[in-house]
């Protein structure tokens, strides 16, 4: 039987994907995730990522501050 490797997750979204697969496979339920696991270092800071889903922050594609302001532009001399 192959052994499972533990890898560090870099985002909460990645953790949610793994938890969703575990729930879909019947290994646990959302209710099982409501309480901190035994031996958790800080039970007060524990939260269920499947219930606490915050929207992803919106990122502006082009920010006005990235563009030069009209007052600083100097026209090219055309003759």
C-alpha positions as CSV (number, residue, x, y, z in Angstrom):
1,X,0.0,0.0,0.0
2,X,1.5,3.4,-1.0
3,X,2.1,5.9,1.8
4,X,0.5,9.3,1.6
5,X,2.8,12.3,1.5
6,X,2.0,15.5,3.4
7,X,2.5,18.7,1.4
8,X,2.2,22.3,2.5
9,X,-0.8,24.1,1.0
10,X,-0.1,27.6,-0.2
11,X,-3.7,28.9,-0.4
12,X,-7.0,28.5,1.4
13,X,-8.5,27.7,-2.0
14,X,-6.2,24.7,-2.4
15,X,-7.2,23.5,1.1
16,X,-10.9,23.8,0.2
17,X,-10.4,21.7,-3.0
18,X,-8.8,18.9,-0.9
19,X,-11.6,19.1,1.7
20,X,-14.2,19.1,-1.0
21,X,-12.7,15.9,-2.5
22,X,-12.6,14.3,1.0
23,X,-16.3,15.2,1.5
24,X,-17.3,13.9,-1.9
25,X,-15.4,10.6,-1.3
26,X,-17.3,10.2,2.0
27,X,-14.2,10.4,4.2
28,X,-15.7,13.2,6.3
29,X,-18.7,15.6,6.4
30,X,-18.8,19.4,6.7
31,X,-20.0,18.9,10.3
32,X,-16.9,16.9,11.1
33,X,-14.9,19.9,10.1
34,X,-16.7,22.2,12.5
35,X,-14.6,21.3,15.5
36,X,-10.8,21.5,15.8
37,X,-9.0,18.2,15.6
38,X,-7.5,16.8,18.8
39,X,-4.1,18.3,19.5
40,X,-4.7,21.4,17.5
41,X,-2.3,24.1,18.8
42,X,-4.8,27.0,18.9
43,X,-8.4,25.7,19.0
44,X,-9.8,29.3,19.3
45,X,-8.3,30.3,16.0
46,X,-9.6,27.1,14.2
47,X,-12.2,27.7,11.5
48,X,-14.0,25.5,9.0
49,X,-12.9,26.5,5.6
50,X,-15.9,24.8,4.0
51,X,-18.3,27.1,5.9
52,X,-16.1,30.3,6.1
53,X,-15.8,31.1,2.4
54,X,-14.7,34.6,1.8
55,X,-14.9,36.1,-1.8
56,X,-11.6,36.4,-3.6
57,X,-10.3,40.0,-3.6
58,X,-10.9,41.9,-6.7
59,X,-7.9,43.1,-8.7
60,X,-8.1,46.0,-11.0
61,X,-6.5,45.1,-14.3
62,X,-5.3,48.6,-15.2
63,X,-5.0,51.0,-12.4
64,X,-5.2,54.8,-13.2
65,X,-2.1,55.3,-11.1
66,X,-0.1,53.1,-13.6
67,X,-0.9,55.5,-16.4
68,X,0.9,58.8,-16.8
69,X,-1.2,61.8,-15.8
70,X,-2.1,64.3,-18.6
71,X,-0.3,67.2,-16.8
72,X,3.1,65.5,-16.8
73,X,3.0,64.5,-20.5
74,X,4.9,66.7,-22.8
75,X,3.8,66.8,-26.4
76,X,6.2,65.8,-29.1
77,X,7.4,68.8,-31.2
78,X,6.0,68.4,-34.7
79,X,7.1,70.7,-37.4
